[in-house]
Every structure is written in C-alpha cells, then in structure tokens.
C-alpha cells in the first residue's frame, strides 16, 4: 500500500460480525487516548500507595504519606477555635443583656449563633425560624417561656419538659376530655375563637366564657394573654402552635399537648449557648 494512500473503511479489519450488511470494524484506539489511559492507571495505583485507599475490616490502608482527611479537618477546627478563643471567653464572661452593647462581639455572637441554629435548631424551627405545626415561630413576639435574652438562653440550655434536666422548663395542660363533656369543650373552643378574633358562634361562645374562666383562665389569663412563667401560650391573637381552627382547638382542649425540646447545655459549649441565644433574640421577636 502506498504511504500516501488514504485509508478507507475497507482497509480496516473487521471483527467478523455483520448485521444486515452493517460490519463491525476492529479499529485501534487513538494513541493519545491509550497513553492517557495508561497514565491514569499508573496515577491511580500510585495514589493507593501514597494515600488511604484500600478498605480493610477496621479502616483502610493508611498510605505511606500518613495523610488523614479527618486529621486535616480536626486541625482546621482547632486553628479556628484558637483564633476565636479570646472572643468566646469574652462572650462567656459578659452578661447576656450586655452583649448587644459591644458591636464587634454582637456581630460575632450572631454569626456564630446563626451557624449553631442552622446546624441544630433548623430541623424543627425551620431554616428561617418561622417554625411549623408544633414547633414555635421564633420570629413572632409570642413566647411560651419569655422572649428576653436570658429567658431564651434558659430555654435553650435546659429544654422543655426534659425529665433528665432538673432545670428544664416544665408545664402540663390537663386533658379536658376527662373533665368537661363534649358540649362544654365545644363552648370553650368557640370562646377561644372569639378571644382570637376569629369567626365564632356568639351564643355558644358566651356559654363557654364562664367555663373558660373556671378552667383555663388561671394559666392563659382572663383575656387569653398567656403566662410565660407557666409556659401557657397567648391565645388572643392569630399565632398558633398547633392551629386555631375548630377541629384542632377541640383536639387540643380534649387531649392536651405535650411538646418537648431537648436541653443543649451538655451538647453545646458555653459560648455557643450564648451565641445562639443572641441570634434567636435578634431575629425579630425577641423582647
């Protein structure tokens, strides 16, 4: 074959396979592709020698360089802690009510608190802290246990209704299904809807008013304004933890609610607790 002759498909051997006149050629891979492939194989084998790679029963081969991504992350975290140690010490030493007076410390506290919130709190309260059914909205000025920064701190540190923390916030609403009959519960529900400015049956609500004063006002207040020292929610506005429709209110009065929040005092550092309290306080609903 002439050196200048251009190869055609007929010049290449075939695998011998043919379908309806379509032949399968046995053309070699381009040299550049083969050399690239060989280089990748060599690099991959070298990687398994120098870095952790092959899985074993209790880990992996360590590699001759002794590299560990876990140690690298741990070192980076240690450097960050060391760099922030002075600020964290100031946060722990300073009274919570004075954190906002120091602009630098306030910015650091809010930034760190936001990171803590997104890591540990957003699963229940939402990434924007708007809450969900059964999980309080932290943007609104309705607080079960008080919205000043010290109250927020205590709630975060010791949780809600945690039996293992002696300082946990604790309250329990009785299930009125065993105290009131169905008509009395319906009347109380209509009265609560009247207190919150919702559509209601005025005549039934009036009957429920006296039942409310006898059974509910001691905690929720005569006008439904709530009582943070008891963890009793405000019920004379449009902010509801579980819902303010007739069916949900009926279920709440009949069976009660018993939401829980874990204490974080043993899970977060002293500085992190103060940071997240500062972050929640400045979201918009803090008192």
N, C-alpha and C positions, 0 to 999 in steps of 0.2 A: 504493500500500500504506500502510495506517495506520501511524503512527510507533509505536503501542503494540502492533501486531500481532506476536506471537511467531513467529519464523522456524521453518519446518519443513523437513524434508529435501527436500520437493517444491519449496521456494522456491530451492534452490541449483542452479546449472547443473551439468551432468554432462560428462564427457569424451567421451561418446558410446559408451563401452564398456559392454557388458552381457553377463553370463554367467548363464544360467538364471534370468533375472529379477533378478539382482543388478547394480545400476548402480554405476559408479564416479563419485563426486561430485568436482567441481572446487572444493573449499572452500579459501579462502585461509588461509595460516599465521597464527597469532595474532601481533598486532603486537608484543607483548613478546618473542616468540621471534625475529622478524625483526630488531628493534633489537639484541638480544643478539648475534645472528649478525654483523650489520654491525660491531658494536663489536669483536668478536673478530677479524674480518678486518683492521680498522684497527690493532688492537693487534699482530697478527701481522706486518703489513707494517712497523710501526714498530720491532718487535723486530729484524727483519732489517737495518734501517738502523743501529740503535744497537749491536747485539751481533754477534759472529761467527755467520754463518748459512749463506750460500750456498757450497756446495762448489766448489773450484777444482781445478786439476791438482795443485798442491803445497800445498794447505791449504784455507783458506776465507776469505771476505771478513772483514776484521778488525773492522768496525763502527766508527762514529765515536767511540765511547767508549774504544776500545782495550782492552776487557776481555779477560782470558785466564784461564780456569779453571786452566790449568797454572801460570801465574804465581801465582795465588792459593794453590794448594797448595804451591808452592815457598816462598812467603813464610811460610806457616804452619809448614812444616818447619824453615825457617831460624830462626824465632822459638823453636820447641821446642828446637832444638839449642843456641841461645844460652842459653836458660833452664837447660838441663841441662849446660852446658859445665863448670861447676865440679865437679859430681858425677862426670861422665865422667873428668875429669882425676884426681880422687881415686882412682877405680877403677883407672885405668891405673897410677898410681904405687904403690898399695898392693899388697903381696904377696898372692897369691891365698889363701894359707892364713889371712890375717888379715881377709878380707872379712866373714866371719860375726861378727866381734867388734864391728863397728860396726852397730848396729840400723838406723839410717837408711840407710846405704849398702847393707846387706844387702837391705833391702826394695826399694830402687831397683834393685839388680842383679837380683834375682829377677823383678821386674815387667818390666824391660826384656828380660831373658833369655827370659822366657816369650813375649813378643811375637816375638822373633827365632826361637825354637823353632817357634812356630806358623806362621811365615812360611816358613822354610827347611828345617826338620827333620821336621815332622809328616807330610810326604808319604811318608816311608819309615818313620819310627819310630812313627807314629800320633799322633793329637791328644793322647792321654793318655800317650804314651811307652811303651806296652806292647809295641811292636814288632810284627813279623809274620814269616812264614817268610823267613829270610834277612836279617832286619833285627833287631838286638838289642833285647831288652826292657831299657829303662833304669830300670825300677822295681825290678828284682831285683838281688841282690848277687852277680851273676856277671859279671865284666868280662874281656873278652878282653885288654885292654891296661892294666888297672888302673882302680880306681874312686875314687882320691883326686882332689881337685880339680885338681891340677897335671897328672896323667895325662889326665884328661878334657879339659883345656884343650889339651894337645899333640895329642890325637886329633882334636879339632875343628879346630884350626888347620892341621894338616898332612895330615889324612885318612888313609885306609887304602889301601895299595898303589897310590898315585898315582905314576906314573912321572916326572911333571914336577916333583914336590916332593922334593928330596933328603932332607928330614927326615920324609917320610911313614912311617907305621907299615908295616912290611913283613914278611910271613912267607908261606910257601907250603907247604902239606901235599902230600906226594907222592901221586900216584895209584897206589894199591897194586895196581890191576888188572894192572899190568905187572911186579909184584914177587912177589905172592902168588897162588896158584891159588884156584879158586872155593871149595874146601873150607876152605882156610886163612882166607879172608876171612869165610866163614860162622862159623868158630870164633871169630874176633876179635869179630865182631858179638855173638855170644852172651856173650862175656866182658864186653864193654862194657855189655850189658844187665844182666848180673849186678852190675857195679860201680854201676850206677844204680838198683839195687833193683827192676828190672823182671822180669817173667816170662821165664824162660830155660831152656835145656836145660843142666842142670848138667854132664853128662858132656862135652858139646861145649865148654861154656864153660871147663872145666878145660884142655882141649887148647889153647884159644885164649889161655889165660893166658900161656904161655911165648912165643907169637908176639907177643902184646901187649908183653911186657917187652922183647923183642928189637927190635921195630919201632916201637912207639908211646910207650913209657914215657919216652923221652928228652925228649919235648915235653909230653906230657899227665900225666906223673908216674906212679909205680908204682901209686898208688891212684886215678888219674883225677882228681886235684885241679887239674890245669891249671897253666899257667905264663904269667902276664901279660907277662913280659919277652919272651916269644916269640910272644905272641898266640895261644897254644894254649888252647882252651877247656876248662873244667872239664867232665868227663863222668861224674861220680859222683853227679849229682843229677837232678832231673826237669826242668831248664831246658835246652831245646834250641834251637839257632839254626835248624836245618833240620828237626828231628824225630828222635825216638828210637825209632820203630818199626823193625822188621826191614828192610823194603824201603828206607826212607830211609837207615838206617845202612849198609846194603850199598852203596847208591849213593854215599854219602859216602866210604866206605873205598875203593871201586873207582875212582872218578873224581876224588875230591878236591873241594874247594870253593874258590872264589876271589872272595869278595865284595869290593867296592870302595866307598869313600866319598870324595867329593871334598874337597880341602882348602879351608878357608874363610878362610885368613889374608889372601888378596887380595880377598875378597868382602865381608868384614865389617870394621868399624873395630876398633881395639884394644880399645875399651870394650865393644863388642858381643860380641867373642870372650870376654871375661872374664865378661860378664853371662850369656851362655848356658851357659858352663861352671859358673857358680854355680847357675843354675837347674837344670841336669841333676843336679848334685851333691846338691841338696837334695830331689830327687824321692822319695827313699826308699831307693835302692840305693847311694848314694854312700858310699865308705869313709872 
